[in-house]
Amino acid sequence: MSATRKRAGRLGGRSARHTLRSQPLAVEKRPIWPGAEAGQYKPLTESQVVKIYDAALDVLATVGMGEVPDVVTEQAVSQGCTADENGRLFFPRSFVEDIVAGAARSVSLCGRDPKHDLDVSGKRVHFGTGGAAVNVVDFATNDYRASTLLDLFDFARMADALDNVHWFTRCVVATDVPDEFGLDVNTAYACLAGTRKHIGMSFVRGSHVRPIIDMFEHVTGGEGSFRKRPFCKVHISPVVSPLRYGEDAVGVTLAAIEENMPINCIIAAQSGATAPAPLAGVLVQTLAETLAGLILVNLFSPGYPVIFSNWPFVVDLRSGAFACGAAEIALLNAGAAQLANYLQLPSGVAGGMADSKIPDAQAAYEKAISLSATALAGANMVYESAGMYASLLGASFEGFVLDDDIVGMALRLARGIEVNDDTMSLAAIRDVVSGPNHFLSHPQTMASMETHYFYPEAADRDSPAVWMENGKQEVNALVRERARTILNGHYNPEFLPDHLDRDIRARHDILLPREAMTKGNRVF
Amino acid sequence: MSATRKRAGRLGGRSARHTLRSQPLAVEKRPIWPGAEAGQYKPLTESQVVKIYDAALDVLATVGMGEVPDVVTEQAVSQGCTADENGRLFFPRSFVEDIVAGAARSVSLCGRDPKHDLDVSGKRVHFGTGGAAVNVVDFATNDYRASTLLDLFDFARMADALDNVHWFTRCVVATDVPDEFGLDVNTAYACLAGTRKHIGMSFVRGSHVRPIIDMFEHVTGGEGSFRKRPFCKVHISPVVSPLRYGEDAVGVTLAAIEENMPINCIIAAQSGATAPAPLAGVLVQTLAETLAGLILVNLFSPGYPVIFSNWPFVVDLRSGAFACGAAEIALLNAGAAQLANYLQLPSGVAGGMADSKIPDAQAAYEKAISLSATALAGANMVYESAGMYASLLGASFEGFVLDDDIVGMALRLARGIEVNDDTMSLAAIRDVVSGPNHFLSHPQTMASMETHYFYPEAADRDSPAVWMENGKQEVNALVRERARTILNGHYNPEFLPDHLDRDIRARHDILLPREAMTKGNRVF
């Protein structure tokens, strides 16, 4: 242990520095932030990117899409595409290239609070949740149990509390809500009540969109207020892999366009099951399918804000089960981000998923690898990046908090290294070599401490001696404590004031009792 | 849980596939291998690289090196360098550029068994251990205790057993060996007895080198055999940061050159302590210092095989302690690899270290991030990549096994995505779309299962239901079992046959009793 003590002793001023760090950091001094520009990692060479895009265009032109809703076929054919006698729809290369050229280059995602606005463009990286587990890892027992509306509200509160979760898509399904409309309404309600960050959800049917926007507008300033600052995006999955359209998405898409709600168009094909097994083949097919989704929206509204979400999934071919923590999923989603960046489309990918059932070492390395890879590849929106376990079958509160730190690490990587005369430090090097021979007391060092270095909230950096004195704890003890603090304390009733809440409950069957939501009612 | 069952059911043939996978894979079919070509991640832009190199040349020309051994000053001045009245030695830019131009472009590292030979060149990535913890996490109690010679032997055996540990540098210090010469001899002995992979060690003095090479040659075919296939490299740390030479390294360097032993020249400056705090400043200084090390060797033997090991370390500026698991360490070491690749020098960096004291979730994400970053940056040799905890103060057997899987994941990332007509899978896509609509039964899928996908040995990918039935285990239970199997079973007495062992013991005071080494004597 003596080595550590010696190092610590050499520095001096330890307690002063810890005191400093315990103050909240001014935003402009933070070492990480939403929207850091990345792209330093290119899993594919330029010529590989071109080959894959070329093959995807080939697939759309010659294999085409099946099971096409009539309204899509009509629009597409009127714009120069062709359909065969089996109903397959073929998109000429030039048509697809025109769609890409005319597509939105950026998407502004509003928070209910403008401080949470996100600029989805370039290679700016953001992290948030995705959908949708049907289980929760019970905080008390570690058992998997069916997720509830109250769980969804709790995850929304956690997302609101954690710095590195930049938006909140409903990450668990409220399995205790019996009917389709009730599910959508209550999901929207739980998100609205739990956070003022940008939210995301799906809608079972297009007809559910208007009443829910109406609910939103009741809270945010009346009719037309959502259209001005749409703080919720819709997740659609318009393709059934391989290469077929899904009927349901069209209605939701048209309803979303009506409301100016940004669309996150998700393709989630599975390697070796609904997509080829070789990684390049996965990317060819999923790129073609994500383009088919982009086409779907742009047929009806050219240039409409779409997030191009190509989320390749991996199947463990030994068992046929999802393997969302596989190394290959990191490669594929980083590749998907690179392809979207090549096409200059706002991108979404999936990262931070785990096969492990709990936030153990396996989960942590699985998550760290795909979060780092997708961040460095310059994905604009990394979905599923907090709280997801068991290949998306379960969500964990404790894990959500752990992941906030892992995302912070990935964001620090994404930010990269600034190289300029100041940071290259020649003056400091000269000072130190001709003087004290160490940098600890140099003014530059203290000034760099907060702005250049990211400190994970729950990481233990103590010496072995101190760690043993403290009972040889795993990091999960720290993470659990942090999760408990958030769950017990983080709730702002003003997100949904009483009088507006009463109006909403008068109009809709809200299954989350107001008293269950209030701070202090439950103890974790 | 039903979603998982459904997926598994759809595949069928699950047990057949598991049976297939239980056979060892032919080498040419493995999804990962030592020496995969990487470099897809470039933390610095080309112009940033040029700026940093330029600044490092400036440092060497104008700040120079202090505390220079006379023999170095003499050689350098005779070759055109200058020294001032304080003994600082300055290297003109053109001199340094000539040294770089004349330096070895590749290093061949031999295993005692040729199947373990490593080609250190280009952007080929290898992983192995580094030095040197003074503690071991006790297998039984999780306590930190002083590391022993027997521990070192056990780690050598583990390195021998694990596929993704490509060489073995003595990762713990045999703190129970009292004298300097005995420490070097016994360290060499424990490595020799434990593995036939390439090994690495340091020498306290140059005079220890010949007797130890003599011991090696007694085992590998007599006088001159080491020179032909040098299966051990020496680690030297010729610089005391900032920018001073260490006296000791010169003697060891000259002795190593005498024996044709490859030299791993390590710079390990610490951000904010012995190097500037801003990351770019760390890289400027450590690049200058690693060049000073390269110069040292090349002054005496131009073109000699040197691994250019720039290992920037990070200090947590709040406490002054090492923070080897920080995100910044991943950035810095990836940057160091990129700089070495730019100079076309065989590179070593540090990755896979953890601040956590045990293989928990914190350790796993810390390790995964730096292993992925350094691998993707195309570091030739990633040191410290298995078993190291507590910022290099401790080594863990259980962790060593966990890290083998994390390294496997990083290697899979490094390998990347092959894009060609076969892998792009257009034929398979056409087959499937016009046929069964799924890829599980397509011949390409089964053929890709082993060669394209990496399966971590100890990862749990079971469904939540199966996981709960099995007692809700963390991955550490699997890892521990694997560690136990290796420690109880993996030892080949033929690595050091009885009669040669007797000869060595007759000549040297070997403190590792033969009976303590034999398989089955100890139970973990």
Interface residues (C-beta under 8 A of the other chain):
Chain A: M1 A3 T4 R7 A8 G9 R10 L11 G12 R14 R17 H18 R21 Q40 Y41 K42 P43 L44 Q48 K51 I52 A55 D58 V59 V63 G66 V134 N135 N142 D143 Y144 P242 L243 G272 A273 T274 A275 P276 A277 P278 L279 A280 G281 L283 V284 Q285 V314 V315 D316 L317 R318 S319 G320 A321 F322 A323 G325 A326 A327 E328 A330 L331 L332 G335 D355 S356 K357 I358 P359 D360 A361 Q362 A363 A364 Y365 E366 K367 A368 I369 S372 A373 L376 A390 S391 L393 G394 L402 D405 I406 G408 M409 A410 R412 L413 G416 I417 E418 V419 N420 D422 T423 M424 S425 L426 A428 I429 R430 V432 V433 N437 H438 F439 L440 H442 Q444 T445 M446 A447 S448 M449 H452 Y453 F454 Y455 P456 A458 A459 D460 R461 D462 S463 P464 A465 W467 M468 K472 E474 V475 N476 V479
Chain B: M1 A3 T4 R7 A8 G9 R10 L11 G12 R14 R17 H18 R21 Q40 Y41 K42 P43 L44 Q48 K51 I52 A55 D58 V59 V63 G66 V134 N135 N142 D143 Y144 P242 L243 G272 A273 T274 A275 P276 A277 P278 L279 A280 G281 L283 V284 Q285 V314 V315 D316 L317 R318 S319 G320 A321 F322 A323 G325 A326 A327 E328 A330 L331 L332 G335 D355 S356 K357 I358 P359 D360 A361 Q362 A363 A364 Y365 E366 K367 A368 I369 S372 A373 L376 A390 S391 L393 G394 L402 D405 I406 G408 M409 A410 R412 L413 G416 I417 E418 V419 N420 D422 T423 M424 S425 L426 A428 I429 R430 V432 V433 N437 H438 F439 L440 H442 Q444 T445 M446 A447 S448 M449 H452 Y453 F454 Y455 P456 A458 A459 D460 R461 D462 S463 P464 A465 W467 M468 K472 E474 V475 N476 V479
